[in-house]
Amino acid sequence: MRRILFAFIAVFLVISCADEKKENEENEIKALSFSSRTIEKRLDDCLPENGECTFISLTYPVAEDGNGEAEKINNEIEDLIVRTIDFQDEGHSEKPEELAENFIRDYKETANDFPEYELPWEATVIGKINYRSPSIVSIKFNTDMFTGGAHGYRSTNYLNFDPESGKTLKESDLFNSDFIDYVEKDFRQKKNIPLDTNINSTGMFFENDEFHLPANIGIKKGEIILHYNAYEIAPYSAGNFILTYPKSEIEQYLKIHEEKTQI
């Protein structure tokens, strides 16, 4: 009888441990990760590599798992892609899938309204993880687009996130208030703008005649990239303005420092 009792207890313990292990595995939260997604639409199945093809191609990272931060990150990524191609105001609800469908539809409508119009439209967005550490995820987007006019549109955009909360990191989250003075002096020196003159005295377009950091700030291992896209502070013909600083050079201005583990 005692042997039977011991056997029963042993079986009960094994089952209980197995159930507990299964429950723990189900309750365990997987760490934030990223995959890549591509959405492509073409007019009448044309081949972009052959030329004369209206198409749109969107490739971008998709955040997965985590503890709720993935949804915030994905919403920001999708919103940036749509605004970059559609030039709409913030707050719209269009998704990348709808964007691709509408891009082809809008071209068809233009071609129908103007039968002599023969120039194909093109739009390509390529987004990828530029840098990743326990405190920052930086994503870079390169966009090339042509929808008629004298020239196409090309831009580089960055999104920086706190991977724990999914919060979008702004300029004030990355640098202290002294950084802008440091960059302005460097910018003036590189562009031959005297310190005692208006920042726009040589033809720049800084709003309110005041120097500001670019809308797009990139982060790489050991580097900070300040990227002014065409039109942001100068005429299109002037192109982009890019300033790159080693983190070791501007460490006194950084609020988030280099991590030991990066991707």
C-alpha positions as a Markdown table, in Angstrom:
| # | Residue | x | y | z |
|---|---|---|---|---|
| 1 | Met | 0.0 | 0.0 | 0.0 |
| 2 | Arg | 2.9 | 2.3 | 0.9 |
| 3 | Arg | 4.5 | 1.7 | -2.5 |
| 4 | Ile | 1.3 | 2.5 | -4.3 |
| 5 | Leu | 1.0 | 5.8 | -2.3 |
| 6 | Phe | 4.6 | 6.8 | -3.1 |
| 7 | Ala | 4.1 | 6.0 | -6.8 |
| 8 | Phe | 0.9 | 8.1 | -6.8 |
| 9 | Ile | 2.7 | 11.0 | -5.2 |
| 10 | Ala | 5.6 | 10.8 | -7.7 |
| 11 | Val | 3.2 | 10.8 | -10.7 |
| 12 | Phe | 1.3 | 13.7 | -9.2 |
| 13 | Leu | 4.5 | 15.7 | -8.7 |
| 14 | Val | 5.7 | 15.0 | -12.3 |
| 15 | Ile | 2.3 | 16.1 | -13.7 |
| 16 | Ser | 2.2 | 19.3 | -11.5 |
| 17 | Cys | 5.8 | 20.3 | -12.6 |
| 18 | Ala | 4.9 | 19.7 | -16.3 |
| 19 | Asp | 1.7 | 21.8 | -15.9 |
| 20 | Glu | 3.6 | 24.6 | -14.1 |
| 21 | Lys | 6.4 | 24.6 | -16.8 |
| 22 | Lys | 3.8 | 24.8 | -19.6 |
| 23 | Glu | 2.0 | 27.7 | -17.8 |
| 24 | Asn | 5.2 | 29.6 | -17.3 |
| 25 | Glu | 6.1 | 29.2 | -21.0 |
| 26 | Glu | 2.7 | 30.5 | -22.0 |
| 27 | Asn | 2.9 | 33.5 | -19.7 |
| 28 | Glu | 6.5 | 34.3 | -20.7 |
| 29 | Ile | 6.7 | 37.5 | -22.8 |
| 30 | Lys | 8.9 | 37.2 | -25.8 |
| 31 | Ala | 11.5 | 39.9 | -26.4 |
| 32 | Leu | 10.9 | 42.7 | -29.0 |
| 33 | Ser | 12.1 | 41.5 | -32.4 |
| 34 | Phe | 11.9 | 42.7 | -36.0 |
| 35 | Ser | 11.1 | 41.1 | -39.3 |
| 36 | Ser | 10.9 | 42.7 | -42.8 |
| 37 | Arg | 7.8 | 43.3 | -44.9 |
| 38 | Thr | 7.6 | 44.2 | -48.6 |
| 39 | Ile | 4.5 | 45.5 | -50.4 |
| 40 | Glu | 4.6 | 45.9 | -54.2 |
| 41 | Lys | 2.1 | 47.0 | -56.7 |
| 42 | Arg | 2.6 | 47.4 | -60.5 |
| 43 | Leu | 0.4 | 48.7 | -63.3 |
| 44 | Asp | -0.7 | 45.9 | -65.6 |
| 45 | Asp | 2.0 | 43.5 | -64.2 |
| 46 | Cys | 4.7 | 45.6 | -65.9 |
| 47 | Leu | 8.4 | 44.9 | -64.9 |
| 48 | Pro | 10.2 | 47.8 | -63.3 |
| 49 | Glu | 13.6 | 46.5 | -64.5 |
| 50 | Asn | 12.4 | 46.9 | -68.1 |
| 51 | Gly | 11.6 | 50.6 | -67.6 |
| 52 | Glu | 8.4 | 52.5 | -68.5 |
| 53 | Cys | 6.6 | 50.9 | -65.6 |
| 54 | Thr | 4.4 | 52.5 | -63.0 |
| 55 | Phe | 5.1 | 50.7 | -59.7 |
| 56 | Ile | 5.4 | 51.2 | -55.9 |
| 57 | Ser | 7.6 | 49.1 | -53.6 |
| 58 | Leu | 7.6 | 49.5 | -49.8 |
| 59 | Thr | 10.0 | 47.5 | -47.7 |
| 60 | Tyr | 10.2 | 48.2 | -44.0 |
| 61 | Pro | 10.8 | 46.6 | -40.6 |
| 62 | Val | 7.9 | 45.2 | -38.6 |
| 63 | Ala | 8.2 | 45.1 | -34.8 |
| 64 | Glu | 7.0 | 41.9 | -33.1 |
| 65 | Asp | 6.4 | 40.5 | -29.6 |
| 66 | Gly | 7.5 | 42.6 | -26.7 |
| 67 | Asn | 5.2 | 44.1 | -24.1 |
| 68 | Gly | 3.0 | 46.4 | -26.1 |
| 69 | Glu | 5.8 | 48.6 | -27.6 |
| 70 | Ala | 5.6 | 46.8 | -31.0 |
| 71 | Glu | 2.3 | 48.3 | -31.8 |
| 72 | Lys | 3.5 | 51.9 | -31.1 |
| 73 | Ile | 6.6 | 51.4 | -33.2 |
| 74 | Asn | 4.7 | 49.9 | -36.1 |
| 75 | Asn | 2.2 | 52.8 | -36.1 |
| 76 | Glu | 5.0 | 55.3 | -36.3 |
| 77 | Ile | 6.7 | 53.4 | -39.1 |
| 78 | Glu | 3.5 | 53.1 | -41.2 |
| 79 | Asp | 2.6 | 56.8 | -40.6 |
| 80 | Leu | 6.0 | 57.9 | -41.8 |
| 81 | Ile | 5.8 | 55.8 | -45.0 |
| 82 | Val | 2.4 | 57.1 | -45.8 |
| 83 | Arg | 3.3 | 60.8 | -45.1 |
| 84 | Thr | 6.5 | 60.5 | -47.1 |
| 85 | Ile | 4.7 | 59.2 | -50.3 |
| 86 | Asp | 1.3 | 61.0 | -49.9 |
| 87 | Phe | 2.5 | 64.3 | -48.3 |
| 88 | Gln | -0.6 | 64.3 | -46.1 |
| 89 | Asp | -1.0 | 65.8 | -42.7 |
| 90 | Glu | -0.5 | 63.8 | -39.6 |
| 91 | Gly | -3.5 | 62.0 | -38.2 |
| 92 | His | -4.7 | 60.2 | -41.3 |
| 93 | Ser | -5.6 | 56.5 | -41.1 |
| 94 | Glu | -4.3 | 55.2 | -44.4 |
| 95 | Lys | -2.1 | 52.1 | -44.2 |
| 96 | Pro | 0.8 | 51.0 | -46.4 |
| 97 | Glu | -1.4 | 48.5 | -48.3 |
| 98 | Glu | -4.0 | 51.3 | -49.0 |
| 99 | Leu | -1.2 | 53.6 | -50.0 |
| 100 | Ala | 0.1 | 51.2 | -52.6 |
| 101 | Glu | -3.4 | 50.6 | -54.1 |
| 102 | Asn | -4.1 | 54.3 | -54.2 |
| 103 | Phe | -0.8 | 55.1 | -55.8 |
| 104 | Ile | -1.6 | 52.9 | -58.8 |
| 105 | Arg | -5.2 | 54.1 | -58.8 |
| 106 | Asp | -4.2 | 57.8 | -58.9 |
| 107 | Tyr | -1.9 | 57.1 | -61.8 |
| 108 | Lys | -4.7 | 55.4 | -63.7 |
| 109 | Glu | -7.0 | 58.4 | -63.1 |
| 110 | Thr | -4.3 | 60.8 | -64.3 |
| 111 | Ala | -3.6 | 58.8 | -67.4 |
| 112 | Asn | -7.4 | 58.6 | -68.2 |
| 113 | Asp | -7.9 | 62.4 | -67.6 |
| 114 | Phe | -4.9 | 63.2 | -69.8 |
| 115 | Pro | -4.5 | 60.6 | -72.6 |
| 116 | Glu | -1.3 | 62.3 | -73.8 |
| 117 | Tyr | 0.3 | 61.7 | -70.4 |
| 118 | Glu | 2.8 | 58.8 | -70.8 |
| 119 | Leu | 5.4 | 59.3 | -68.0 |
| 120 | Pro | 5.3 | 56.3 | -65.5 |
| 121 | Trp | 5.2 | 56.9 | -61.8 |
| 122 | Glu | 7.6 | 55.3 | -59.4 |
| 123 | Ala | 7.9 | 55.1 | -55.7 |
| 124 | Thr | 10.4 | 53.1 | -53.6 |
| 125 | Val | 10.8 | 53.1 | -49.9 |
| 126 | Ile | 13.5 | 50.9 | -48.3 |
| 127 | Gly | 13.5 | 50.9 | -44.5 |
| 128 | Lys | 16.0 | 49.0 | -42.3 |
| 129 | Ile | 17.3 | 48.8 | -38.8 |
| 130 | Asn | 20.3 | 51.2 | -38.8 |
| 131 | Tyr | 21.3 | 50.7 | -35.1 |
| 132 | Arg | 20.0 | 48.7 | -32.2 |
| 133 | Ser | 21.0 | 48.7 | -28.5 |
| 134 | Pro | 19.2 | 48.1 | -25.2 |
| 135 | Ser | 18.2 | 51.8 | -25.1 |
| 136 | Ile | 17.8 | 52.8 | -28.8 |
| 137 | Val | 16.4 | 51.3 | -32.0 |
| 138 | Ser | 17.2 | 53.6 | -35.0 |
| 139 | Ile | 15.5 | 52.9 | -38.3 |
| 140 | Lys | 16.6 | 54.5 | -41.6 |
| 141 | Phe | 14.3 | 55.0 | -44.6 |
| 142 | Asn | 15.5 | 55.9 | -48.1 |
| 143 | Thr | 12.7 | 57.1 | -50.5 |
| 144 | Asp | 12.9 | 57.6 | -54.3 |
| 145 | Met | 9.7 | 58.9 | -56.0 |
| 146 | Phe | 8.6 | 60.4 | -59.3 |
| 147 | Thr | 5.0 | 61.4 | -60.0 |
| 148 | Gly | 5.7 | 63.9 | -62.8 |
| 149 | Gly | 7.2 | 67.4 | -62.8 |
| 150 | Ala | 10.7 | 68.6 | -63.5 |
| 151 | His | 12.4 | 66.1 | -61.2 |
| 152 | Gly | 11.7 | 63.3 | -58.8 |
| 153 | Tyr | 11.8 | 63.4 | -55.0 |
| 154 | Arg | 14.5 | 61.7 | -52.9 |
| 155 | Ser | 14.7 | 61.7 | -49.1 |
| 156 | Thr | 16.3 | 60.0 | -46.1 |
| 157 | Asn | 14.3 | 59.8 | -42.9 |
| 158 | Tyr | 15.0 | 58.3 | -39.5 |
| 159 | Leu | 12.9 | 57.1 | -36.6 |
| 160 | Asn | 14.5 | 56.5 | -33.2 |
| 161 | Phe | 12.7 | 54.5 | -30.5 |
| 162 | Asp | 13.0 | 53.5 | -26.9 |
| 163 | Pro | 12.7 | 49.7 | -27.3 |
| 164 | Glu | 11.3 | 49.3 | -23.8 |
| 165 | Ser | 8.3 | 51.7 | -24.1 |
| 166 | Gly | 8.0 | 52.1 | -27.9 |
| 167 | Lys | 8.3 | 55.9 | -27.4 |
| 168 | Thr | 9.6 | 57.9 | -30.4 |
| 169 | Leu | 12.8 | 59.6 | -29.3 |
| 170 | Lys | 12.9 | 63.3 | -30.1 |
| 171 | Glu | 15.8 | 65.7 | -30.3 |
| 172 | Ser | 15.4 | 66.6 | -26.6 |
| 173 | Asp | 15.6 | 63.0 | -25.7 |
| 174 | Leu | 18.9 | 62.5 | -27.4 |
| 175 | Phe | 20.8 | 65.7 | -26.7 |
| 176 | Asn | 21.1 | 68.4 | -24.1 |
| 177 | Ser | 20.4 | 72.1 | -24.8 |
| 178 | Asp | 24.0 | 73.0 | -25.6 |
| 179 | Phe | 24.2 | 70.7 | -28.6 |
| 180 | Ile | 22.5 | 73.0 | -31.0 |
| 181 | Asp | 25.0 | 75.8 | -30.3 |
| 182 | Tyr | 27.9 | 73.3 | -31.0 |
| 183 | Val | 26.3 | 72.2 | -34.3 |
| 184 | Glu | 25.5 | 75.8 | -35.4 |
| 185 | Lys | 29.1 | 76.9 | -35.0 |
| 186 | Asp | 30.2 | 73.8 | -37.0 |
| 187 | Phe | 27.6 | 74.3 | -39.7 |
| 188 | Arg | 28.5 | 78.0 | -40.1 |
| 189 | Gln | 32.2 | 77.1 | -40.4 |
| 190 | Lys | 31.5 | 74.4 | -43.0 |
| 191 | Lys | 29.2 | 76.6 | -45.1 |
| 192 | Asn | 31.2 | 79.8 | -44.7 |
| 193 | Ile | 28.5 | 81.7 | -42.8 |
| 194 | Pro | 30.1 | 84.3 | -40.5 |
| 195 | Leu | 29.1 | 84.0 | -36.8 |
| 196 | Asp | 28.0 | 87.6 | -36.6 |
| 197 | Thr | 25.6 | 87.4 | -39.6 |
| 198 | Asn | 22.0 | 86.1 | -40.1 |
| 199 | Ile | 22.0 | 82.3 | -40.6 |
| 200 | Asn | 20.2 | 82.8 | -43.9 |
| 201 | Ser | 22.6 | 85.5 | -45.1 |
| 202 | Thr | 24.1 | 83.2 | -47.7 |
| 203 | Gly | 20.8 | 81.8 | -49.1 |
| 204 | Met | 19.7 | 79.3 | -46.5 |
| 205 | Phe | 16.0 | 78.9 | -45.7 |
| 206 | Phe | 16.0 | 78.4 | -41.9 |
| 207 | Glu | 12.6 | 79.2 | -40.5 |
| 208 | Asn | 12.4 | 82.5 | -38.6 |
| 209 | Asp | 16.1 | 83.1 | -39.4 |
| 210 | Glu | 17.0 | 80.8 | -36.6 |
| 211 | Phe | 19.3 | 77.7 | -36.8 |
| 212 | His | 17.7 | 74.4 | -35.9 |
| 213 | Leu | 18.7 | 70.7 | -36.0 |
| 214 | Pro | 17.2 | 68.7 | -38.9 |
| 215 | Ala | 14.0 | 66.8 | -38.7 |
| 216 | Asn | 15.9 | 63.6 | -39.3 |
| 217 | Ile | 18.6 | 62.4 | -36.9 |
| 218 | Gly | 20.3 | 59.1 | -37.5 |
| 219 | Ile | 22.1 | 56.9 | -35.1 |
| 220 | Lys | 24.8 | 54.3 | -35.9 |
| 221 | Lys | 27.4 | 52.5 | -33.9 |
| 222 | Gly | 29.7 | 55.3 | -32.8 |
| 223 | Glu | 28.1 | 58.0 | -34.9 |
| 224 | Ile | 25.3 | 60.6 | -34.9 |
| 225 | Ile | 24.0 | 61.7 | -38.3 |
| 226 | Leu | 22.2 | 65.0 | -38.9 |
| 227 | His | 20.4 | 64.9 | -42.2 |
| 228 | Tyr | 18.8 | 67.9 | -43.8 |
| 229 | Asn | 16.8 | 66.8 | -46.8 |
| 230 | Ala | 16.4 | 68.9 | -49.9 |
| 231 | Tyr | 14.0 | 71.8 | -49.4 |
| 232 | Glu | 14.4 | 71.7 | -45.7 |
| 233 | Ile | 16.9 | 74.5 | -45.3 |
| 234 | Ala | 17.8 | 75.4 | -48.9 |
| 235 | Pro | 16.6 | 75.2 | -52.5 |
| 236 | Tyr | 16.3 | 71.8 | -54.1 |
| 237 | Ser | 19.3 | 72.5 | -56.3 |
| 238 | Ala | 21.5 | 72.7 | -53.2 |
| 239 | Gly | 20.7 | 69.1 | -52.4 |
| 240 | Asn | 21.0 | 67.5 | -48.9 |
| 241 | Phe | 23.2 | 68.7 | -46.1 |
| 242 | Ile | 24.6 | 66.0 | -43.9 |
| 243 | Leu | 26.7 | 66.4 | -40.7 |
| 244 | Thr | 28.2 | 63.4 | -39.1 |
| 245 | Tyr | 29.7 | 63.3 | -35.6 |
| 246 | Pro | 31.6 | 60.6 | -33.8 |
| 247 | Lys | 29.8 | 59.9 | -30.5 |
| 248 | Ser | 33.2 | 60.2 | -28.7 |
| 249 | Glu | 33.5 | 63.8 | -30.0 |
| 250 | Ile | 30.1 | 64.9 | -28.7 |
| 251 | Glu | 29.7 | 62.7 | -25.7 |
| 252 | Gln | 29.2 | 65.7 | -23.4 |
| 253 | Tyr | 26.0 | 66.6 | -25.3 |
| 254 | Leu | 24.4 | 63.1 | -25.4 |
| 255 | Lys | 21.7 | 62.0 | -23.1 |
| 256 | Ile | 21.8 | 58.4 | -24.2 |
| 257 | His | 25.3 | 56.9 | -24.3 |
| 258 | Glu | 26.9 | 54.1 | -26.3 |
| 259 | Glu | 25.9 | 50.7 | -25.1 |
| 260 | Lys | 28.2 | 47.7 | -24.8 |
| 261 | Thr | 25.8 | 45.6 | -26.9 |
| 262 | Gln | 24.7 | 46.8 | -30.3 |
| 263 | Ile | 23.4 | 45.4 | -33.6 |
